């Protein structure tokens, strides 16, 4: 079996790409902003503040969770989501270094 293209890049480059992809949609940015403004919330609360269906919100939540930017805990029949402090700190540091280290070339 052939090598995947992502294996040709460093772990740091791949991790940064996952973070950037997770934040690369306005709905996911809105979700992060909403979660950051409260300690935690139920998925239903998020659906009420976004102009998206429950299934679409769930897909965006899954993307953010897989990137390690949010975490969710089961509370009865609902899942309570909040910012994953460890993942968010990593993302902030990686993005900050990336944006600082890339110099203007022209």
N, CA, C and O atoms as a DFTB+ gen file, in Angstrom:
424 C
 N C O
     1  1       0.850      -1.182       0.000
     2  2       0.000       0.000       0.000
     3  2       0.886       1.233       0.000
     4  3       1.910       1.257       0.683
     5  1       0.507       2.261      -0.759
     6  2       1.296       3.482      -0.897
     7  2       1.217       4.372       0.326
     8  3       0.329       4.239       1.169
     9  1       2.158       5.269       0.395
    10  2       2.209       6.234       1.487
    11  2       1.164       7.331       1.258
    12  3       0.981       7.794       0.132
    13  1       0.489       7.738       2.321
    14  2      -0.478       8.825       2.164
    15  2       0.279      10.145       2.129
    16  3       1.384      10.248       2.662
    17  1      -0.304      11.129       1.515
    18  2       0.357      12.430       1.375
    19  2       0.666      13.065       2.728
    20  3       1.692      13.727       2.879
    21  1      -0.217      12.869       3.719
    22  2       0.025      13.497       5.019
    23  2       1.257      12.920       5.700
    24  3       1.865      13.598       6.528
    25  1       1.639      11.708       5.382
    26  2       2.825      11.101       5.984
    27  2       4.110      11.743       5.473
    28  3       5.177      11.531       6.051
    29  1       4.024      12.512       4.415
    30  2       5.196      13.188       3.870
    31  2       5.486      14.500       4.598
    32  3       6.487      15.157       4.310
    33  1       4.621      14.888       5.539
    34  2       4.791      16.117       6.288
    35  2       5.070      15.786       7.748
    36  3       4.828      14.664       8.193
    37  1       5.578      16.761       8.490
    38  2       5.901      16.528       9.898
    39  2       4.625      16.397      10.730
    40  3       3.544      16.814      10.315
    41  1       4.780      15.815      11.898
    42  2       3.649      15.694      12.822
    43  2       3.118      17.081      13.184
    44  3       1.908      17.269      13.313
    45  1       4.010      18.039      13.345
    46  2       3.618      19.417      13.682
    47  2       2.792      20.030      12.546
    48  3       1.774      20.676      12.795
    49  1       3.229      19.827      11.313
    50  2       2.494      20.363      10.163
    51  2       1.117      19.724      10.057
    52  3       0.133      20.411       9.782
    53  1       1.040      18.426      10.271
    54  2      -0.248      17.728      10.211
    55  2      -1.170      18.182      11.335
    56  3      -2.365      18.375      11.112
    57  1      -0.636      18.355      12.533
    58  2      -1.460      18.790      13.671
    59  2      -2.005      20.198      13.432
    60  3      -3.179      20.468      13.685
    61  1      -1.155      21.080      12.949
    62  2      -1.587      22.445      12.665
    63  2      -2.668      22.460      11.590
    64  3      -3.603      23.257      11.663
    65  1      -2.550      21.592      10.601
    66  2      -3.555      21.504       9.539
    67  2      -4.896      21.015      10.090
    68  3      -5.947      21.495       9.665
    69  1      -4.871      20.074      11.020
    70  2      -6.108      19.578      11.640
    71  2      -6.795      20.707      12.398
    72  3      -8.010      20.880      12.301
    73  1      -6.018      21.466      13.146
    74  2      -6.568      22.592      13.913
    75  2      -7.156      23.636      12.963
    76  3      -8.273      24.113      13.165
    77  1      -6.394      23.984      11.930
    78  2      -6.858      24.993      10.977
    79  2      -8.129      24.530      10.273
    80  3      -9.049      25.322      10.066
    81  1      -8.183      23.257       9.904
    82  2      -9.382      22.729       9.245
    83  2     -10.580      22.801      10.182
    84  3     -11.679      23.167       9.766
    85  1     -10.366      22.452      11.444
    86  2     -11.465      22.473      12.406
    87  2     -12.008      23.883      12.594
    88  3     -13.203      24.061      12.826
    89  1     -11.153      24.871      12.496
    90  2     -11.578      26.265      12.657
    91  2     -11.899      26.926      11.324
    92  3     -12.181      28.123      11.276
    93  1     -11.858      26.154      10.241
    94  2     -12.032      26.690       8.909
    95  2     -13.465      26.801       8.424
    96  3     -13.698      26.907       7.220
    97  1     -14.419      26.781       9.323
    98  2     -15.822      26.937       8.935
    99  2     -16.474      27.905       9.911
   100  3     -16.277      27.784      11.120
   101  1     -17.249      28.866       9.410
   102  2     -17.843      29.861      10.313
   103  2     -18.752      29.259      11.379
   104  3     -18.859      29.816      12.472
   105  1     -19.400      28.151      11.097
   106  2     -20.252      27.521      12.117
   107  2     -19.400      27.006      13.276
   108  3     -19.800      27.110      14.435
   109  1     -18.229      26.454      12.967
   110  2     -17.366      25.946      14.035
   111  2     -16.756      27.092      14.828
   112  3     -16.563      26.976      16.038
   113  1     -16.452      28.195      14.158
   114  2     -15.977      29.385      14.867
   115  2     -17.076      29.878      15.812
   116  3     -16.798      30.222      16.961
   117  1     -18.309      29.913      15.337
   118  2     -19.444      30.344      16.174
   119  2     -19.630      29.410      17.367
   120  3     -19.917      29.865      18.474
   121  1     -19.470      28.116      17.145
   122  2     -19.608      27.149      18.243
   123  2     -18.542      27.399      19.299
   124  3     -18.843      27.429      20.493
   125  1     -17.299      27.578      18.867
   126  2     -16.209      27.834      19.821
   127  2     -16.473      29.131      20.585
   128  3     -16.286      29.182      21.801
   129  1     -16.903      30.172      19.883
   130  2     -17.215      31.438      20.554
   131  2     -18.322      31.251      21.586
   132  3     -18.248      31.790      22.689
   133  1     -19.345      30.485      21.222
   134  2     -20.457      30.245      22.136
   135  2     -19.997      29.466      23.367
   136  3     -20.347      29.813      24.495
   137  1     -19.214      28.419      23.146
   138  2     -18.725      27.626      24.278
   139  2     -17.785      28.436      25.163
   140  3     -17.784      28.273      26.384
   141  1     -16.988      29.307      24.554
   142  2     -16.062      30.133      25.323
   143  2     -16.794      31.148      26.193
   144  3     -16.265      31.599      27.209
   145  1     -18.011      31.503      25.792
   146  2     -18.768      32.492      26.562
   147  2     -19.527      31.873      27.728
   148  3     -20.121      32.590      28.534
   149  1     -19.510      30.547      27.823
   150  2     -20.170      29.874      28.942
   151  2     -19.272      28.755      29.444
   152  3     -18.344      28.337      28.751
   153  1     -19.547      28.276      30.641
   154  2     -18.730      27.203      31.197
   155  2     -18.946      25.899      30.435
   156  3     -17.990      25.167      30.180
   157  1     -20.164      25.610      30.077
   158  2     -20.510      24.398      29.335
   159  2     -21.939      24.560      28.848
   160  3     -22.668      25.427      29.331
   161  1     -22.337      23.741      27.907
   162  2     -23.713      23.808      27.445
   163  2     -24.116      22.480      26.837
   164  3     -23.269      21.649      26.512
   165  1     -25.382      22.294      26.691
   166  2     -25.899      21.093      26.046
   167  2     -25.940      21.324      24.543
   168  3     -26.024      22.465      24.088
   169  1     -25.884      20.281      23.803
   170  2     -25.919      20.390      22.340
   171  2     -27.175      21.120      21.884
   172  3     -27.129      21.907      20.938
   173  1     -28.266      20.870      22.533
   174  2     -29.524      21.533      22.180
   175  2     -29.424      23.034      22.290
   176  3     -30.021      23.750      21.486
   177  1     -28.679      23.532      23.269
   178  2     -28.473      24.972      23.416
   179  2     -27.760      25.540      22.202
   180  3     -28.097      26.625      21.727
   181  1     -26.781      24.813      21.702
   182  2     -26.023      25.271      20.541
   183  2     -26.935      25.332      19.315
   184  3     -26.866      26.281      18.535
   185  1     -27.766      24.344      19.151
   186  2     -28.686      24.308      18.014
   187  2     -29.617      25.519      18.047
   188  3     -29.978      26.051      16.997
   189  1     -30.001      25.948      19.226
   190  2     -30.915      27.079      19.350
   191  2     -30.284      28.408      18.929
   192  3     -31.001      29.331      18.544
   193  1     -28.954      28.519      18.996
   194  2     -28.306      29.791      18.669
   195  2     -27.701      29.807      17.268
   196  3     -27.217      30.847      16.821
   197  1     -27.720      28.687      16.577
   198  2     -27.185      28.629      15.210
   199  2     -28.309      28.356      14.215
   200  3     -29.272      27.661      14.539
   201  1     -28.189      28.894      13.022
   202  2     -29.224      28.669      12.007
   203  2     -28.997      27.359      11.245
   204  3     -29.062      27.319      10.016
   205  1     -28.732      26.292      12.002
   206  2     -28.415      24.991      11.405
   207  2     -29.234      23.892      12.056
   208  3     -29.711      24.040      13.181
   209  1     -29.393      22.795      11.340
   210  2     -30.129      21.658      11.894
   211  2     -29.297      20.945      12.952
   212  3     -28.079      21.112      13.026
   213  1     -29.977      20.152      13.765
   214  2     -29.310      19.372      14.805
   215  2     -28.215      18.485      14.210
   216  3     -27.118      18.406      14.761
   217  1     -28.503      17.826      13.102
   218  2     -27.515      16.916      12.518
   219  2     -26.283      17.669      12.010
   220  3     -25.162      17.172      12.117
   221  1     -26.493      18.863      11.458
   222  2     -25.368      19.658      10.972
   223  2     -24.522      20.152      12.132
   224  3     -23.294      20.109      12.064
   225  1     -25.160      20.621      13.194
   226  2     -24.430      21.057      14.387
   227  2     -23.632      19.889      14.950
   228  3     -22.476      20.060      15.340
   229  1     -24.233      18.712      14.996
   230  2     -23.536      17.529      15.514
   231  2     -22.285      17.219      14.697
   232  3     -21.257      16.838      15.256
   233  1     -22.369      17.382      13.382
   234  2     -21.193      17.149      12.533
   235  2     -20.079      18.152      12.846
   236  3     -18.905      17.786      12.896
   237  1     -20.448      19.401      13.053
   238  2     -19.451      20.419      13.389
   239  2     -18.848      20.161      14.769
   240  3     -17.643      20.322      14.962
   241  1     -19.677      19.763      15.720
   242  2     -19.176      19.425      17.051
   243  2     -18.193      18.256      16.979
   244  3     -17.167      18.264      17.658
   245  1     -18.503      17.267      16.168
   246  2     -17.625      16.107      16.011
   247  2     -16.266      16.537      15.453
   248  3     -15.227      16.064      15.915
   249  1     -16.271      17.423      14.471
   250  2     -15.021      17.908      13.873
   251  2     -14.167      18.635      14.916
   252  3     -12.957      18.424      14.990
   253  1     -14.797      19.483      15.711
   254  2     -14.070      20.211      16.755
   255  2     -13.551      19.268      17.839
   256  3     -12.450      19.450      18.358
   257  1     -14.344      18.275      18.169
   258  2     -13.944      17.307      19.189
   259  2     -12.787      16.446      18.694
   260  3     -11.838      16.198      19.438
   261  1     -12.857      15.992      17.450
   262  2     -11.786      15.176      16.886
   263  2     -10.476      15.956      16.794
   264  3      -9.397      15.369      16.875
   265  1     -10.564      17.266      16.627
   266  2      -9.373      18.115      16.583
   267  2      -8.838      18.393      17.989
   268  3      -7.748      18.945      18.137
   269  1      -9.595      18.017      19.016
   270  2      -9.159      18.226      20.391
   271  2      -9.409      19.617      20.914
   272  3      -8.832      20.007      21.929
   273  1     -10.269      20.388      20.234
   274  2     -10.533      21.754      20.657
   275  2     -11.678      21.855      21.658
   276  3     -11.737      22.795      22.451
   277  1     -12.583      20.887      21.620
   278  2     -13.672      20.826      22.598
   279  2     -13.743      19.411      23.146
   280  3     -13.170      18.477      22.585
   281  1     -14.454      19.274      24.247
   282  2     -14.704      17.942      24.794
   283  2     -16.167      17.843      25.160
   284  3     -16.839      18.848      25.394
   285  1     -16.645      16.624      25.205
   286  2     -18.046      16.399      25.525
   287  2     -18.185      15.286      26.532
   288  3     -17.480      14.279      26.473
   289  1     -19.104      15.479      27.457
   290  2     -19.403      14.444      28.446
   291  2     -20.882      14.118      28.367
   292  3     -21.721      14.997      28.168
   293  1     -21.183      12.854      28.524
   294  2     -22.578      12.402      28.458
   295  2     -23.265      12.731      29.773
   296  3     -22.759      12.425      30.853
   297  1     -24.429      13.362      29.659
   298  2     -25.249      13.730      30.819
   299  2     -26.665      13.247      30.522
   300  3     -27.467      13.971      29.933
   301  1     -26.960      12.026      30.932
   302  2     -28.258      11.435      30.620
   303  2     -28.341      11.133      29.141
   304  3     -27.539      10.365      28.609
   305  1     -29.317      11.741      28.473
   306  2     -29.467      11.525      27.029
   307  2     -28.811      12.636      26.207
   308  3     -28.872      12.612      24.978
   309  1     -28.191      13.600      26.868
   310  2     -27.546      14.715      26.179
   311  2     -26.037      14.643      26.348
   312  3     -25.528      13.917      27.202
   313  1     -25.341      15.397      25.533
   314  2     -23.893      15.538      25.661
   315  2     -23.607      16.995      25.980
   316  3     -24.068      17.898      25.282
   317  1     -22.845      17.217      27.037
   318  2     -22.483      18.558      27.475
   319  2     -21.101      18.887      26.899
   320  3     -20.134      18.174      27.166
   321  1     -21.008      19.949      26.121
   322  2     -19.756      20.325      25.475
   323  2     -19.133      21.535      26.142
   324  3     -19.835      22.415      26.642
   325  1     -17.804      21.572      26.145
   326  2     -17.065      22.735      26.623
   327  2     -15.719      22.787      25.909
   328  3     -15.328      21.834      25.234
   329  1     -15.022      23.892      26.061
   330  2     -13.690      24.045      25.478
   331  2     -12.754      23.066      26.175
   332  3     -12.776      22.947      27.400
   333  1     -11.937      22.368      25.403
   334  2     -10.903      21.501      25.970
   335  2      -9.684      22.390      26.214
   336  3      -8.977      22.751      25.273
   337  1      -9.444      22.738      27.462
   338  2      -8.393      23.705      27.799
   339  2      -7.022      23.268      27.285
   340  3      -6.268      24.085      26.757
   341  1      -6.700      22.003      27.435
   342  2      -5.391      21.504      26.983
   343  2      -5.271      21.628      25.463
   344  3      -4.265      22.128      24.960
   345  1      -6.285      21.180      24.736
   346  2      -6.264      21.260      23.283
   347  2      -6.264      22.692      22.790
   348  3      -5.586      23.023      21.817
   349  1      -7.034      23.551      23.472
   350  2      -7.113      24.948      23.056
   351  2      -5.785      25.656      23.299
   352  3      -5.365      26.474      22.481
   353  1      -5.121      25.354      24.407
   354  2      -3.812      25.942      24.689
   355  2      -2.806      25.518      23.623
   356  3      -2.033      26.338      23.127
   357  1      -2.822      24.229      23.275
   358  2      -1.933      23.734      22.224
   359  2      -2.203      24.453      20.901
   360  3      -1.272      24.878      20.217
   361  1      -3.475      24.584      20.549
   362  2      -3.851      25.238      19.292
   363  2      -3.402      26.698      19.282
   364  3      -2.849      27.175      18.291
   365  1      -3.638      27.396      20.370
   366  2      -3.259      28.809      20.464
   367  2      -1.748      28.968      20.318
   368  3      -1.279      29.859      19.610
   369  1      -0.988      28.104      20.988
   370  2       0.469      28.185      20.908
   371  2       0.972      27.842      19.503
   372  3       1.839      28.533      18.967
   373  1       0.431      26.780      18.912
   374  2       0.862      26.381      17.571
   375  2       0.523      27.443      16.532
   376  3       1.357      27.791      15.697
   377  1      -0.708      27.957      16.585
   378  2      -1.127      28.977      15.624
   379  2      -0.316      30.257      15.828
   380  3       0.085      30.904      14.861
   381  1      -0.081      30.614      17.072
   382  2       0.704      31.814      17.367
   383  2       2.118      31.713      16.825
   384  3       2.623      32.651      16.207
   385  1       2.763      30.562      17.059
   386  2       4.115      30.361      16.534
   387  2       4.117      30.384      15.006
   388  3       4.983      30.999      14.383
   389  1       3.142      29.711      14.420
   390  2       3.066      29.664      12.963
   391  2       2.898      31.062      12.377
   392  3       3.600      31.437      11.438
   393  1       1.976      31.819      12.930
   394  2       1.703      33.164      12.405
   395  2       2.874      34.111      12.660
   396  3       3.097      35.043      11.888
   397  1       3.613      33.880      13.725
   398  2       4.777      34.715      14.041
   399  2       5.986      34.330      13.208
   400  3       6.746      35.194      12.770
   401  1       6.166      33.027      12.988
   402  2       7.366      32.532      12.299
   403  2       7.335      32.735      10.794
   404  3       8.389      32.834      10.167
   405  1       6.155      32.797      10.203
   406  2       6.079      32.998       8.749
   407  2       6.317      34.481       8.474
   408  3       5.521      35.343       8.847
   409  1       7.415      34.739       7.823
   410  2       7.824      36.127       7.553
   411  2       7.256      36.600       6.218
   412  3       7.041      35.807       5.301
   413  1       7.025      37.863       6.133
   414  2       6.582      38.459       4.871
   415  2       7.728      38.329       3.865
   416  3       8.863      38.703       4.160
   417  1       7.435      37.814       2.713
   418  2       8.501      37.563       1.748
   419  2       8.596      38.628       0.660
   420  3       9.616      38.709      -0.025
   421  1       7.595      39.418       0.492
   422  2       7.626      40.383      -0.625
   423  2       7.553      41.817      -0.147
   424  3       7.568      42.741      -0.961
